[in-house]
Amino acid sequence: MNMIRAFFCSLATLVLSVLYVGLILSVLLAILTGILRTVGFDQIKMGIWQGVELPVILSIPVSLVVSFLLFLASLYVKRSLVFCFSQLKF
């Protein structure tokens, strides 16, 4: 039974670590794109849904809200990652 648990925890550790790094990078990119769009980069488009563009003045607040939600998700992923890592016995 311990070998099966160790096997699944090792797989989950790999998947959760990639997810955690991706979420942290997404947080940084969301903040960066909000700032760049506000500064004047016209290549960055932000929309609420198909065909509805977000006003430029709302770029930073929306990007901060999105990055905060992604950061909260990364905290839960990190908690799961620490739990799976603690289940592995070296």
C-alpha positions in Angstrom: 0.0 0.0 0.0 2.8 2.4 0.8 4.4 1.8 -2.6 1.2 2.7 -4.4 0.8 5.9 -2.3 4.5 6.8 -3.0 3.9 6.2 -6.7 0.9 8.4 -6.9 2.4 11.1 -4.7 5.5 11.2 -7.0 3.3 11.6 -10.0 1.2 14.3 -8.3 4.4 16.1 -7.2 5.6 16.4 -10.7 2.2 17.6 -12.0 1.6 20.0 -9.2 5.1 21.5 -9.4 4.6 22.3 -13.1 1.2 23.8 -12.3 2.6 25.9 -9.5 5.4 27.4 -11.7 2.9 28.0 -14.5 0.5 29.9 -12.1 3.3 32.0 -10.7 4.4 32.9 -14.2 0.8 33.7 -15.2 0.5 36.1 -12.2 3.6 38.0 -13.3 2.5 38.1 -16.9 -1.0 39.3 -16.0 0.4 42.2 -14.0 3.0 43.0 -16.7 0.4 43.1 -19.5 -1.9 45.3 -17.5 0.9 47.8 -17.0 2.0 47.6 -20.6 -1.5 48.1 -22.0 -2.0 51.2 -19.8 1.3 52.6 -20.9 0.3 52.4 -24.5 1.1 49.1 -26.2 -1.7 48.7 -28.7 -0.7 45.1 -29.5 -2.1 43.9 -26.2 -5.9 43.4 -26.3 -8.0 42.8 -23.3 -11.6 41.9 -23.6 -14.5 40.8 -21.4 -15.9 38.5 -24.0 -15.9 38.2 -27.8 -16.1 41.6 -29.4 -16.2 43.7 -26.2 -12.9 45.5 -25.5 -12.0 46.5 -22.0 -11.3 50.3 -21.6 -7.6 51.1 -21.2 -8.1 52.8 -17.9 -9.4 49.5 -16.4 -6.4 47.4 -17.5 -4.4 47.6 -14.3 -7.4 46.9 -11.9 -8.6 44.0 -14.0 -5.1 42.5 -14.3 -4.6 42.9 -10.5 -7.9 41.1 -9.8 -7.0 38.3 -12.2 -3.5 38.0 -10.8 -4.8 37.9 -7.2 -7.2 35.0 -8.2 -4.3 33.2 -9.8 -2.1 33.8 -6.8 -4.8 32.3 -4.5 -5.0 29.2 -6.7 -1.2 28.9 -6.5 -1.4 28.9 -2.7 -3.8 26.0 -2.8 -1.6 24.2 -5.3 1.5 24.8 -3.1 -0.4 23.4 -0.1 -1.2 20.2 -2.0 2.4 20.0 -3.3 3.8 20.2 0.2 1.4 17.5 1.3 2.4 15.2 -1.5 6.0 15.9 -0.9 5.6 15.1 2.8 4.1 11.7 1.9 7.2 10.6 0.1 9.8 8.9 2.2 13.4 9.1 0.9 
